[in-house]
Amino acid sequence: MNVNHQNLTTKCLIQLEEIGIRPNKILRNLPTPELVEVAIQGLEGELSSTGALTVKTGKFTGRSPDDRYIVSDDTTQDSIAWGKVNQPISEKNFETIYHRMLTVVREKELFVFDGFIGAEIQNRMPIRVITDKAWQNLFATQLFIRPTHAELLNHVPQFTLLSVNDFGALAESEGTRSETFIIISFKKRLVLIGSTSYAGEIKKAFFSVMNYLLPKKGVFPMHCAANIGSNGDTALFFGLSGTGKTTLSADPERRLIGDDEHGWSEKGIFNFEGGCYAKCINLKAENEPQIWAAIKFGSVMENVAIEPRSREPQFGDVTLTENTRAAYPLEYIPSSVIPSTGSHPGVIIFLTADAFGVMPPIARLTREGAMYHFMSGYTSKLAGTERGITEPKETFSQCFGAPFMPLSAKEYAKMLGERISTHNTKVYLINTGWSGGPYGVGKRINLTHTRAIVRAALNSAFDEITFVHDNIFNLDIPTSCPGVPSTVLNPRKSWSDERKYEISARRLASLFVRNFEKFENVVPEIRNAGPSI
């Protein structure tokens, strides 16, 4: 070990000791080849024919939202939107779990990643990710923003995450639902994760942290992808997991800013991360060439089956889960924007995967309509994205990311509305789900058609096209779109039985209305912008 590296390690150990973490050994910011080598030697995973490391995450192949908690204390008591999503845990129970974890890690070799979240210098946060698995540290290395050597020399984390896969909570005495937990303490600036190996929990925990801290600085945090055209025009793609954010934002004709988490500041858009986390079930080179090419050495594949002899990934294999994932650094996408920032967006696209098959493939939204659908966040949870989801299930996830939003939906929607007005941003609602009938009867909307619709929205093609109004959903639908059959644009025409369409559409409209009733003191202009029954 050279003197410089030894000094860095010593400094890190001192910082860890200040918060009570005294591991047997730490390995800090190991280079990618070394992390891959350690993971393989430790039997954590194996190399696929693409060069990517493939790992299995055990019984958790998706997030476990019911096991996520925020510490209720004097800093959060009156600011968090407490409820089923943001579950409180007491300071006492947090401290009890943490001190037991500290005892366990004394015997462990820990991997430390020091880096950043937030590509805009004024709004980035130094973070530390501590894991007991090399592959999870590789995941953090590829997903977050990697420091330069000079930045690493002076790195002081403002938030630390500690993940110990084989440590569980004592549910009966420590206030958790099960042995699994993801706990955020804003007061202690700590995230604790135990008894789950799914790396997405690491990524989303820090997303939740930013979603709480940034609004206090006047920055709008968003669960969206972003890309930029040759003319410098930025576009945002909102949507829950599986609705197409990563797929549609990875456009060969545009440059990728990021695929999942962004902030909107006074200067423009900035990515929170330094990598992408793509779903890769049924991945094909011809459909998603950029993602296909990014799965190479340095990437991490979660729960992707590989053929034993050839070690070729079997992307169509759902033996373990449909929520197969690949994590890779942003620079693996050709022409990605680094540092990943962009101008104020000219177009915003809300993505939904409608399992009923009644939402139009595209609709234009007013400012108030955008705020309504943003607060509603309608989609279908797709198989595998969360534990227990085996087929599409309708859901309303406010802000298109309720599991990660600690504040009330109205606070985030207000920030969205202000920015739409200030920057005259166009907003469209695009359905990437089913057409011609519900799940099991209809078919998933053709990706080629969706790409053509997105292209038309980004190129202002709809400015010259006539729209018709849908009275059930209170939406304006274009009568034509370059590259898309007109029958595809109107979902009513895609059903063989119009009466069944009407029944299904009105049922979904009633779900919208019923869901929106939970929002109190919403101005009539926003409430009336939604579906009617």
C-alpha positions in Angstrom: 0.0 0.0 0.0 1.5 3.4 -1.0 1.7 6.2 1.5 -0.9 8.3 -0.3 -3.5 5.5 -0.3 -2.6 4.6 3.3 -3.3 8.2 4.3 -6.7 8.1 2.6 -7.6 4.9 4.3 -6.6 6.3 7.7 -8.7 9.4 7.2 -11.7 7.3 6.2 -11.2 5.1 9.3 -11.2 8.2 11.6 -14.4 9.5 9.9 -16.0 6.1 10.4 -15.0 5.9 14.0 -16.6 9.2 14.7 -20.0 7.6 13.9 -19.1 4.4 15.8 -18.2 2.2 12.8 -15.1 0.2 13.6 -14.8 -2.6 11.0 -12.1 -5.3 10.9 -10.9 -4.0 7.6 -12.0 -1.5 4.9 -11.4 -1.5 1.2 -12.1 2.0 -0.1 -12.9 3.0 -3.7 -11.4 0.0 -5.2 -11.1 0.1 -9.0 -13.7 -1.8 -11.0 -11.4 -4.7 -12.0 -10.4 -5.3 -8.4 -14.0 -5.2 -7.2 -15.0 -7.7 -9.9 -12.1 -9.9 -8.9 -12.9 -9.8 -5.2 -16.6 -10.6 -5.9 -15.7 -13.6 -8.0 -13.2 -14.9 -5.5 -15.8 -14.5 -2.8 -18.3 -16.5 -4.9 -20.7 -13.4 -4.9 -21.2 -13.8 -8.7 -19.6 -14.9 -12.0 -18.7 -13.3 -15.3 -21.0 -13.6 -18.2 -19.9 -13.9 -21.8 -20.4 -10.1 -22.2 -17.9 -9.4 -19.4 -20.6 -8.2 -17.0 -20.7 -9.6 -13.5 -23.9 -11.4 -12.8 -25.2 -11.9 -9.3 -28.3 -13.3 -7.5 -30.0 -11.3 -4.8 -31.8 -14.1 -3.0 -35.4 -13.9 -1.9 -35.5 -10.1 -2.6 -35.5 -9.5 -6.3 -37.2 -6.1 -6.0 -37.7 -3.4 -3.5 -39.5 -4.0 -0.3 -41.5 -0.8 0.3 -43.3 -2.1 3.4 -39.9 -2.4 5.1 -38.9 1.3 4.5 -38.9 3.7 7.5 -38.0 7.3 8.3 -36.9 8.2 11.8 -39.5 10.5 13.5 -37.6 13.1 15.4 -37.6 16.9 16.0 -36.3 17.5 12.4 -38.8 15.4 10.6 -41.9 15.3 12.8 -43.8 18.1 11.1 -42.3 18.0 7.6 -42.7 14.3 6.4 -45.9 13.2 4.8 -46.4 10.3 7.2 -48.5 7.3 6.2 -48.2 3.9 4.5 -45.4 5.1 2.3 -43.4 7.1 4.8 -43.6 4.9 7.9 -42.2 6.4 11.1 -39.7 4.6 13.4 -38.7 6.0 16.7 -35.2 7.3 17.5 -34.9 4.7 20.2 -35.5 1.8 17.8 -33.2 3.3 15.2 -30.4 3.6 17.8 -31.0 0.0 19.0 -30.7 -1.4 15.5 -27.7 0.8 14.7 -25.7 -0.2 17.8 -26.4 -3.9 17.1 -25.1 -3.4 13.5 -22.0 -1.7 14.8 -21.2 -4.8 16.9 -21.6 -7.1 13.9 -19.4 -5.0 11.5 -16.5 -5.2 13.9 -15.8 -8.7 12.6 -16.3 -7.8 8.9 -14.4 -6.6 6.0 -16.3 -3.6 4.6 -16.2 -2.0 1.1 -16.4 1.8 1.0 -17.4 3.9 -1.9 -16.9 7.7 -1.5 -18.5 9.8 -4.2 -21.3 12.2 -5.0 -24.9 12.5 -5.8 -25.9 15.4 -8.0 -24.1 16.5 -11.2 -24.7 20.2 -10.6 -21.8 21.4 -8.5 -23.9 23.8 -6.5 -26.4 21.1 -5.5 -24.3 17.9 -5.3 -23.9 16.0 -2.0 -20.8 14.0 -0.9 -22.0 10.5 0.1 -20.5 7.3 1.5 -21.8 3.8 0.7 -20.5 1.0 3.0 -21.4 -2.5 2.1 -20.3 -6.0 3.2 -20.4 -7.3 -0.4 -17.9 -6.3 -3.1 -20.6 -6.5 -5.9 -22.8 -4.0 -4.1 -19.9 -1.6 -3.9 -19.3 -2.1 -7.6 -23.0 -1.2 -8.1 -22.5 2.0 -6.0 -19.4 2.8 -8.0 -21.2 2.6 -11.3 -24.5 4.2 -10.2 -23.3 7.2 -8.3 -20.9 10.0 -9.4 -17.3 8.9 -9.1 -14.8 11.4 -7.6 -11.5 12.6 -9.1 -8.4 11.8 -7.1 -8.3 15.3 -5.8 -11.9 15.1 -4.7 -11.3 11.8 -3.0 -8.4 13.4 -1.0 -10.8 16.0 0.5 -13.9 13.9 0.7 -16.2 14.4 3.7 -19.5 12.6 3.4 -22.7 14.5 4.2 -24.7 11.3 4.2 -23.6 7.7 4.9 -25.3 4.5 4.0 -24.5 1.2 5.7 -25.8 -2.0 4.2 -25.2 -5.4 5.9 -26.8 -8.3 4.0 -26.9 -10.9 6.7 -28.0 -8.6 9.6 -31.7 -8.5 10.5 -33.8 -6.5 12.8 -35.6 -8.0 15.8 -39.1 -7.1 14.6 -41.0 -7.6 17.9 -38.7 -5.4 20.0 -37.3 -3.0 17.4 -40.4 -1.6 15.7 -40.0 -3.1 12.3 -42.5 -5.3 10.3 -39.9 -8.0 9.7 -36.1 -8.6 9.9 -35.7 -6.5 6.7 -35.3 -2.8 7.0 -34.4 0.4 5.1 -34.2 3.2 7.6 -33.4 6.9 6.9 -32.3 9.2 9.7 -32.1 12.8 8.5 -31.0 13.9 11.9 -28.0 11.5 12.0 -27.5 11.7 8.2 -27.5 7.9 8.1 -29.2 5.2 6.0 -29.3 1.7 7.4 -30.1 -1.4 5.3 -30.3 -4.9 6.5 -31.5 -8.4 5.5 -31.9 -7.6 1.8 -29.4 -8.0 -1.0 -31.3 -6.1 -3.7 -29.0 -3.2 -4.7 -31.9 -1.0 -5.9 -32.6 -0.2 -2.2 -29.2 1.6 -2.0 -30.0 3.6 -5.1 -33.5 4.6 -4.0 -32.6 5.3 -0.4 -30.3 8.2 -1.6 -33.0 9.3 -4.0 -35.4 9.6 -1.1 -32.8 11.6 0.8 -32.4 14.1 -2.1 -36.2 14.4 -2.5 -36.4 15.6 1.1 -33.4 17.9 1.1 -33.5 19.7 -2.3 -36.9 21.4 -2.1 -35.5 23.2 1.0 -33.0 24.7 -1.5 -35.6 25.6 -4.1 -34.7 22.6 -6.3 -37.4 20.4 -7.8 -36.4 16.7 -7.4 -37.9 14.3 -10.0 -38.3 10.6 -10.7 -37.6 10.9 -14.4 -35.1 10.3 -17.3 -33.7 13.2 -19.3 -32.1 13.6 -22.7 -31.1 16.4 -25.0 -31.3 17.0 -28.7 -28.8 18.4 -31.2 -30.3 21.9 -30.7 -29.8 21.7 -27.0 -33.5 21.0 -26.3 -34.0 19.0 -23.1 -36.8 16.5 -22.5 -38.0 14.8 -19.4 -39.6 11.3 -19.1 -41.5 10.7 -15.9 -42.7 7.2 -14.9 -42.5 4.3 -12.5 -40.3 1.4 -13.0 -41.1 -0.6 -16.1 -43.0 2.2 -18.0 -40.1 2.9 -20.3 -38.0 5.8 -18.9 -34.7 4.1 -19.5 -35.7 2.6 -22.9 -37.2 5.7 -24.4 -34.6 8.1 -23.1 -31.7 6.0 -24.6 -32.4 7.4 -28.0 -29.6 7.2 -30.6 -30.8 10.5 -32.1 -30.4 12.3 -28.7 -27.8 12.5 -26.0 -28.6 10.9 -22.6 -28.5 13.1 -19.5 -29.7 10.3 -17.2 -32.3 7.5 -16.9 -34.0 7.9 -13.6 -33.3 10.7 -11.1 -32.9 14.4 -11.7 -33.2 17.9 -10.2 -34.6 21.1 -11.8 -32.8 24.1 -10.5 -32.7 27.8 -11.5 -29.9 26.8 -14.0 -31.7 23.8 -15.6 -31.7 20.0 -15.3 -29.1 17.9 -13.6 -28.7 14.1 -13.0 -28.4 12.8 -9.5 -26.4 9.8 -10.7 -23.4 8.7 -12.7 -25.0 5.5 -14.1 -28.1 3.7 -15.3 -30.1 0.9 -13.8 -32.0 -0.7 -16.7 -34.6 -3.5 -16.7 -33.4 -6.1 -19.1 -36.1 -8.7 -19.3 -36.5 -9.8 -22.9 -33.7 -7.4 -23.9 -32.9 -7.5 -27.6 -30.2 -5.7 -29.5 -32.5 -4.6 -32.2 -35.0 -3.0 -29.8 -32.6 -1.4 -27.3 -29.2 -1.3 -28.9 -27.6 1.2 -26.4 -28.6 -0.8 -23.4 -27.6 -4.1 -25.0 -24.1 -2.7 -25.8 -23.7 -1.2 -22.3 -23.9 -4.7 -20.6 -20.1 -5.4 -20.7 -17.2 -5.6 -18.3 -17.8 -3.3 -15.3 -21.6 -3.7 -15.5 -23.5 -5.6 -12.9 -26.5 -7.8 -13.8 -28.9 -8.7 -11.1 -30.8 -12.0 -11.3 -30.1 -12.5 -15.0 -29.8 -16.3 -15.8 -26.8 -17.3 -17.8 -26.3 -20.5 -19.8 -23.8 -22.6 -17.8 -21.4 -23.5 -20.6 -21.4 -20.4 -22.9 -22.3 -18.0 -20.0 -24.5 -16.1 -22.4 -27.2 -14.1 -20.6 -30.7 -15.5 -21.0 -32.6 -12.3 -21.0 -35.9 -14.0 -21.6 -35.5 -16.3 -18.6 -37.9 -15.3 -15.8 -36.9 -18.2 -13.4 -35.7 -15.8 -10.7 -37.8 -12.7 -11.5 -39.1 -10.5 -14.3 -37.3 -7.7 -12.6 -33.9 -8.5 -14.0 -31.6 -5.5 -14.0 -28.3 -4.2 -15.3 -26.3 -1.4 -13.7 -23.7 0.4 -15.8 -21.9 3.8 -15.8 -23.4 6.6 -17.9 -20.4 6.7 -20.2 -21.3 3.2 -21.5 -24.1 5.0 -23.4 -22.6 6.6 -26.5 -22.8 10.4 -26.6 -24.1 10.6 -23.0 -23.8 14.0 -21.5 -21.0 14.3 -18.9 -21.3 16.2 -16.6 -24.9 15.2 -16.9 -26.7 18.6 -17.0 -29.1 20.2 -19.4 -31.2 23.3 -20.1 -34.7 23.9 -18.9 -36.9 21.3 -20.6 -39.1 22.2 -23.6 -41.1 19.0 -23.3 -42.2 16.8 -20.4 -43.5 13.3 -21.0 -45.5 11.4 -18.4 -45.3 7.6 -19.0 -47.9 5.2 -17.8 -48.3 1.5 -18.5 -52.1 1.1 -18.5 -53.1 -2.5 -17.8 -56.7 -1.8 -18.6 -55.8 -0.9 -22.2 -58.1 2.2 -22.3 -55.7 5.1 -21.9 -54.6 6.7 -25.2 -51.1 6.2 -26.5 -50.6 10.0 -26.3 -52.6 12.9 -25.0 -51.7 16.6 -24.6 -52.0 18.1 -21.1 -52.6 21.6 -19.9 -50.6 23.0 -17.0 -53.4 22.0 -14.6 -53.8 18.7 -16.3 -50.1 18.1 -15.8 -50.3 18.9 -12.1 -53.4 16.6 -11.8 -51.7 13.6 -13.5 -48.4 14.3 -11.7 -50.2 14.1 -8.4 -52.2 11.0 -9.5 -49.2 9.1 -10.9 -51.4 6.4 -12.5 -49.7 3.3 -13.9 -49.6 -0.4 -13.5 -46.9 -1.9 -11.3 -45.2 -4.4 -13.6 -44.2 -7.9 -12.5 -41.1 -8.1 -10.3 -40.6 -4.4 -9.6 -41.7 -5.0 -6.0 -41.9 -8.1 -3.9 -45.1 -10.1 -4.5 -46.0 -8.4 -7.9 -46.4 -11.2 -10.4 -48.6 -9.6 -13.0 -49.5 -6.0 -13.8 -51.6 -4.3 -11.1 -53.1 -0.8 -11.3 -51.7 1.7 -8.9 -51.7 5.5 -8.2 -48.2 6.5 -7.2 -48.1 10.3 -6.6 -45.4 12.2 -8.4 -44.7 9.0 -10.4 -42.6 7.9 -7.5 -44.5 7.9 -4.2 -42.2 5.3 -2.5 -39.4 7.9 -2.7 -41.2 11.1 -1.9 -41.0 12.2 1.8 -43.0 15.4 1.3 -46.6 15.9 0.3 -47.6 15.5 -3.4 -48.9 19.1 -3.4 -45.5 20.5 -2.6 -43.8 18.7 -5.5 -46.8 19.5 -7.9 -46.5 23.2 -7.0 -42.9 23.2 -8.0 -43.8 21.5 -11.3 -46.6 23.9 -12.1 -44.4 26.9 -11.4 -41.7 25.6 -13.8 -44.2 24.8 -16.6 -45.4 28.3 -16.5 -42.0 30.0 -16.2 -40.5 28.0 -19.1 -43.6 27.4 -21.2 -43.0 23.7 -21.2 -45.2 21.3 -23.2 -46.5 18.2 -21.4 -47.8 15.0 -22.9 -49.2 11.8 -21.3 -48.0 8.6 -23.1 -49.3 5.1 -22.5 -46.7 2.4 -23.0 -49.1 -0.3 -21.7 -51.8 -2.2 -23.4 -54.1 -1.6 -26.4 -57.1 -3.5 -27.8 -58.1 -4.8 -24.5 -56.8 -5.3 -20.9 -53.7 -7.3 -19.9 -54.3 -10.9 -21.0 -56.6 -9.9 -23.9 -55.0 -6.9 -25.6 -51.3 -6.4 -26.6 -48.6 -4.2 -25.3 -48.3 -1.1 -27.4 -45.7 -1.6 -30.1 -42.4 0.0 -29.1 -41.8 1.2 -32.6 -45.1 3.2 -32.4 -44.2 4.6 -29.0 -40.8 5.7 -30.3 -42.5 7.5 -33.2 -45.0 9.2 -30.8 -42.2 10.4 -28.6 -40.2 11.6 -31.6 -43.3 13.6 -32.8 -43.7 15.2 -29.4 -40.1 16.2 -29.2 -40.0 17.6 -32.7 -43.2 19.7 -32.2 -45.0 17.6 -34.9 -48.2 17.8 -32.9 -48.3 21.6 -33.2 -49.8 21.3 -36.6 -52.2 18.4 -35.9 -55.8 18.4 -35.0 -56.8 17.1 -31.5 -60.1 15.5 -30.4 -61.4 15.6 -26.8 -62.0 12.4 -24.8 -64.9 13.2 -22.4 -64.2 10.3 -20.1 -60.6 11.0 -19.3 -60.8 14.7 -20.1 -57.8 14.4 -22.5 -57.0 15.9 -25.9 -55.9 13.1 -28.3 -54.2 13.8 -31.7 -55.9 12.5 -34.8 -52.7 11.6 -36.5 -49.0 11.0 -35.8 -46.2 10.4 -38.3 -45.4 6.7 -38.4 -48.4 5.6 -36.4 -51.7 4.2 -37.7 -54.6 6.5 -36.8 -56.5 3.5 -35.3 -53.7 3.1 -32.7 -54.1 6.6 -31.4 -57.7 6.2 -30.3 -58.0 3.3 -27.8 -61.7 3.0 -28.4 -61.1 2.0 -32.0 -58.6 -0.6 -31.0 -61.1 -2.7 -29.1 -63.3 -5.2 -30.9 -66.2 -4.5 -28.5 -66.8 -0.8 -27.9 -69.3 -1.5 -25.1 -66.6 -3.4 -23.1 -64.2 -0.5 -23.8 -66.7 2.0 -22.4 -67.3 0.0 -19.2 -63.5 -0.5 -18.6 -62.7 3.2 -19.4 -65.4 4.5 -17.0 -64.2 2.1 -14.3 -60.7 3.5 -14.6 -62.0 7.1 -14.6 -63.8 6.4 -11.4 -60.6 5.1 -9.9 -58.9 8.4 -10.8 -61.6 10.4 -9.2 -61.7 8.2 -6.0 -57.9 8.4 -5.7 -57.8 12.2 -6.1 -60.2 12.6 -3.2 -57.3 12.0 -0.8 -55.8 15.3 -1.7 -57.3 18.1 0.4 -57.5 21.8 -0.4 -56.7 21.4 -4.1 -57.8 24.3 -6.3 -60.8 23.5 -8.6 -58.8 24.2 -11.8 -56.5 21.2 -11.0 -59.2 18.9 -9.6 -61.4 19.5 -12.7 -58.6 18.8 -15.1 -58.9 15.0 -14.4 -61.3 12.4 -15.6 -65.0 12.7 -14.9 -67.7 10.1 -14.2 
